[in-house]
Every structure is written in structure tokens, then in C-alpha cells.
Amino acid sequence: MRGFTPCGINQLWVSDITYWKAKQQFFYISFITDAYSRKIVGYSVAENMESVHWSKRLK
């Protein structure tokens, strides 16, 4: 959302996904962050990138 600057919490959430390798296996972590407060409001860790895992972070 270019040009949108939140002026309070819960107006804009952003997400990011990263991964790391631990012993022969990859793990994926996704964060949802409030753009105004920069606090993490949700996260999910999974062994693969199937979308079913990412929907859990919103609940």
C-alpha cells in the first residue's frame, strides 16, 4: 500500500517469511507485524510452505 502511512495500531499489517536449516531439515517461520507499533501480532513455524500452516497465525 504505497502512500499509506498508518496513524494507529491495527491499520496495516505486514508479513515476512524466512527459513533456516537445522540438521538436514528446513524450517519456515512467518511473522505478521503491525506496521505502526512494529510489534509481532502473529507467527507460525512449519516444516514446509503449505498454506494451511500459515492460516493458523491469524487465529
DSSP file (Angstrom, degrees, kcal/mol; ACC not computed):
  #  RESIDUE AA STRUCTURE BP1 BP2  ACC     N-H-->O    O-->H-N    N-H-->O    O-->H-N    TCO  KAPPA ALPHA  PHI   PSI    X-CA   Y-CA   Z-CA
    1    1 A M    >         0   0    0      0, 0.0     3,-1.5     0, 0.0     2,-0.1   0.000 360.0 360.0 360.0  82.1    0.0    0.0    0.0
    2    2 A R  T 3   +     0   0    0      1,-0.2     3,-0.1     3,-0.0     0, 0.0  -0.364 360.0  18.5 -64.6 140.9    2.2    2.8   -1.3
    3    3 A G  T 3  S+     0   0    0      1,-0.2     2,-0.6    -2,-0.1    -1,-0.2   0.365  93.4 120.2  82.2  -6.2    1.5    6.2    0.1
    4    4 A F    <   -     0   0    0     -3,-1.5    -1,-0.2     2,-0.0     8,-0.0  -0.829  38.8-175.8 -95.8 122.5   -0.4    4.8    3.1
    5    5 A T        -     0   0    0     -2,-0.6     2,-0.1    -3,-0.1    -3,-0.0  -0.960  23.0-132.8-116.3 113.8    1.0    5.8    6.5
    6    6 A P        -     0   0    0      0, 0.0     3,-0.1     0, 0.0     4,-0.0  -0.388  16.3-169.3 -66.4 140.6   -0.7    4.2    9.5
    7    7 A C        +     0   0    0      1,-0.1     2,-0.3     2,-0.1    -2,-0.0   0.199  70.0  18.4-113.3  13.8   -1.5    6.6   12.3
    8    8 A G  S >  S-     0   0    0      4,-0.0     3,-0.9     0, 0.0     4,-0.3  -0.975  93.3 -69.9-169.1 170.1   -2.6    3.9   14.8
    9    9 A I  T 3  S+     0   0    0     -2,-0.3    -2,-0.1     1,-0.2     4,-0.1  -0.281 107.4  21.6 -70.7 156.8   -2.3    0.3   15.6
   10   10 A N  T 3  S+     0   0    0      2,-0.2    -1,-0.2     1,-0.1     3,-0.2   0.640  89.5 106.4  62.4  20.0   -4.1   -2.4   13.6
   11   11 A Q  S <  S+     0   0    0     -3,-0.9     2,-0.3     1,-0.3    -2,-0.1   0.754  88.6  16.2 -92.0 -29.5   -4.5   -0.2   10.5
   12   12 A L        -     0   0    0     -4,-0.3    23,-2.9     2,-0.0    24,-0.4  -0.948  64.7-171.0-148.8 123.1   -1.8   -2.0    8.5
   13   13 A W  E     -A   34   0A   0     -2,-0.3     2,-0.3    21,-0.2    21,-0.2  -0.900   7.2-166.6-110.7 144.1   -0.2   -5.4    9.0
   14   14 A V  E     -A   33   0A   0     19,-2.6    19,-3.2    -2,-0.4     2,-0.3  -0.900   5.4-152.5-125.1 156.7    2.7   -6.7    7.0
   15   15 A S  E     -A   32   0A   0     -2,-0.3     2,-0.3    17,-0.2    17,-0.2  -0.907   9.8-174.3-131.6 159.6    4.2  -10.2    6.8
   16   16 A D  E     -A   31   0A   0     15,-1.8    15,-2.4    -2,-0.3     2,-0.4  -0.991   8.8-155.1-149.5 147.4    7.5  -11.8    6.1
   17   17 A I  E     +A   30   0A   0     -2,-0.3     2,-0.3    13,-0.2    13,-0.2  -0.984  18.3 165.8-126.0 136.6    8.7  -15.4    5.7
   18   18 A T  E     -A   29   0A   0     11,-2.6    11,-2.8    -2,-0.4     2,-0.3  -0.909  14.8-154.0-140.0 170.2   12.2  -16.7    6.3
   19   19 A Y  E     -A   28   0A   0     -2,-0.3     2,-0.3     9,-0.2     9,-0.2  -0.958   5.5-168.0-143.5 160.5   13.7  -20.1    6.7
   20   20 A W  E     -A   27   0A   0      7,-2.1     7,-2.7    -2,-0.3     2,-0.5  -0.984  21.4-124.4-146.9 156.9   16.7  -21.9    8.3
   21   21 A K  E     -A   26   0A   0     -2,-0.3     2,-0.5     5,-0.2     5,-0.2  -0.895  23.6-179.8-107.0 127.4   18.3  -25.2    8.1
   22   22 A A  E >   -A   25   0A   0      3,-3.0     3,-1.0    -2,-0.5     2,-0.1  -0.960  68.2 -33.4-128.4 113.3   18.7  -27.3   11.2
   23   23 A K  T 3  S-     0   0    0     -2,-0.5     2,-0.6     1,-0.2     0, 0.0  -0.659 126.0 -33.3  58.8-154.5   20.4  -30.7   10.8
   24   24 A Q  T 3  S+     0   0    0     -2,-0.1     2,-0.4    -3,-0.1    -1,-0.2  -0.428 123.2  88.8 -84.1  17.7   19.3  -31.8    7.3
   25   25 A Q  E <   -A   22   0A   0     -3,-1.0    -3,-3.0    -2,-0.6     2,-0.3  -0.981  65.9-136.5-134.2 143.3   15.8  -30.2    7.5
   26   26 A F  E     -A   21   0A   0     -2,-0.4     2,-0.4    -5,-0.2    -5,-0.2  -0.749  15.0-163.3 -95.0 144.8   14.5  -26.8    6.7
   27   27 A F  E     -A   20   0A   0     -7,-2.7    -7,-2.1    -2,-0.3     2,-0.4  -0.971   5.8-152.1-124.4 143.4   12.1  -24.8    8.9
   28   28 A Y  E     -AB  19  46A   0     18,-3.2    18,-2.7    -2,-0.4     2,-0.4  -0.942   8.9-170.8-118.7 135.1   10.0  -21.9    7.8
   29   29 A I  E     -AB  18  45A   0    -11,-2.8   -11,-2.6    -2,-0.4     2,-0.4  -0.990   1.2-168.3-128.2 135.7    8.8  -19.1   10.0
   30   30 A S  E     -AB  17  44A   0     14,-2.5    14,-1.9    -2,-0.4     2,-0.4  -0.972   4.6-163.8-123.4 135.6    6.3  -16.4    9.1
   31   31 A F  E     -AB  16  43A   0    -15,-2.4   -15,-1.8    -2,-0.4     2,-0.5  -0.910  11.2-155.4-117.4 144.7    5.6  -13.2   11.1
   32   32 A I  E     -AB  15  42A   0     10,-2.9     9,-2.8    -2,-0.4    10,-1.4  -0.994  23.1-171.4-113.9 126.0    2.7  -10.8   10.9
   33   33 A T  E     -AB  14  40A   0    -19,-3.2   -19,-2.6    -2,-0.5     2,-0.5  -0.933  27.4-121.5-122.0 138.7    3.8   -7.4   12.2
   34   34 A D  E  >  -A   13   0A   0      5,-2.7     4,-2.3    -2,-0.4     5,-0.3  -0.687  22.0-146.9 -74.9 123.1    1.7   -4.3   13.0
   35   35 A A  T  4 S+     0   0    0    -23,-2.9    -1,-0.1    -2,-0.5   -22,-0.1   0.786  92.5  46.0 -66.4 -28.0    3.2   -1.5   10.8
   36   36 A Y  T  4 S+     0   0    0    -24,-0.4    -1,-0.2   -28,-0.2   -27,-0.1   0.955 126.2  24.5 -80.1 -53.3    2.6    1.2   13.3
   37   37 A S  T  4 S-     0   0    0      2,-0.1    -2,-0.2   -29,-0.1    -1,-0.1   0.678  92.7-138.2 -86.4 -17.8    3.8   -0.3   16.5
   38   38 A R     <  +     0   0    0     -4,-2.3     2,-0.3     1,-0.3    -3,-0.1   0.709  54.5 141.7  63.5  23.1    6.2   -2.7   14.9
   39   39 A K        -     0   0    0     -5,-0.3    -5,-2.7     1,-0.0     2,-0.5  -0.708  59.9-111.3 -92.0 146.3    5.1   -5.5   17.3
   40   40 A I  E     +B   33   0A   0     -2,-0.3    -7,-0.3    -7,-0.2     3,-0.1  -0.660  34.2 177.8 -76.1 123.0    4.6   -9.0   16.1
   41   41 A V  E     +     0   0A   0     -9,-2.8     2,-0.3    -2,-0.5    -8,-0.2   0.517  65.1   2.3-104.7  -8.5    0.9   -9.8   16.2
   42   42 A G  E     +B   32   0A   0    -10,-1.4   -10,-2.9    17,-0.0    -1,-0.3  -0.955  59.1 177.7-170.1 154.5    1.2  -13.4   14.9
   43   43 A Y  E     -B   31   0A   0     -2,-0.3     2,-0.3   -12,-0.2   -12,-0.2  -0.983   7.9-162.3-156.7 163.2    3.6  -16.0   13.8
   44   44 A S  E     -B   30   0A   0    -14,-1.9   -14,-2.5    -2,-0.3     2,-0.4  -0.984   4.9-158.1-150.6 140.6    3.8  -19.6   12.5
   45   45 A V  E     +B   29   0A   0     -2,-0.3     2,-0.3   -16,-0.2   -16,-0.2  -0.975  23.6 164.1-119.8 134.9    6.6  -22.2   12.3
   46   46 A A  E     -B   28   0A   0    -18,-2.7   -18,-3.2    -2,-0.4    -2,-0.0  -0.954  45.6-128.6-146.5 163.4    6.3  -25.1    9.9
   47   47 A E  S    S+     0   0    0     -2,-0.3     2,-0.3   -20,-0.2   -21,-0.2   0.515  96.1  21.1 -90.6  -7.5    8.4  -27.7    8.2
   48   48 A N  S    S-     0   0    0    -20,-0.1   -20,-0.1     2,-0.1     5,-0.0  -0.906  81.8-108.4-148.5 176.9    7.1  -26.8    4.7
   49   49 A M        +     0   0    0     -2,-0.3     2,-0.1     4,-0.1     5,-0.0   0.042  59.1 143.0-103.0  27.2    5.5  -23.9    3.0
   50   50 A E    >>  -     0   0    0      1,-0.1     3,-1.4     2,-0.0     4,-0.7  -0.460  56.0-127.9 -65.8 137.9    2.0  -25.3    2.6
   51   51 A S  H 3> S+     0   0    0      1,-0.3     4,-1.3     2,-0.2     3,-0.2   0.717 100.0  75.1 -64.3 -21.9   -0.6  -22.5    3.0
   52   52 A V  H 34 S+     0   0    0      1,-0.2     4,-0.5     2,-0.2    -1,-0.3   0.852  95.3  51.2 -60.4 -33.6   -2.6  -24.5    5.6
   53   53 A H  H X4 S+     0   0    0     -3,-1.4     3,-0.8     1,-0.2     4,-0.4   0.869 105.5  54.9 -70.1 -36.6    0.2  -23.7    8.2
   54   54 A W  H >< S+     0   0    0     -4,-0.7     3,-0.8     1,-0.2     4,-0.3   0.764  96.4  64.2 -73.9 -24.7    0.2  -20.0    7.5
   55   55 A S  G >< S+     0   0    0     -4,-1.3     3,-1.1     1,-0.2     4,-0.3   0.762  90.6  68.5 -69.3 -22.3   -3.6  -19.6    8.1
   56   56 A K  G X  S+     0   0    0     -3,-0.8     3,-1.4    -4,-0.5    -1,-0.2   0.797  86.0  67.5 -65.8 -28.6   -3.0  -20.6   11.8
   57   57 A R  G <  S+     0   0    0     -3,-0.8    -1,-0.2    -4,-0.4    -2,-0.2   0.696  95.6  56.2 -69.5 -17.0   -1.1  -17.4   12.6
   58   58 A L  G <         0   0    0     -3,-1.1    -1,-0.3    -4,-0.3    -2,-0.2   0.557 360.0 360.0 -88.7  -8.6   -4.3  -15.3   12.1
   59   59 A K    <         0   0    0     -3,-1.4    -1,-0.2    -4,-0.3    -2,-0.2   0.453 360.0 360.0 -90.0 360.0   -6.3  -17.2   14.7
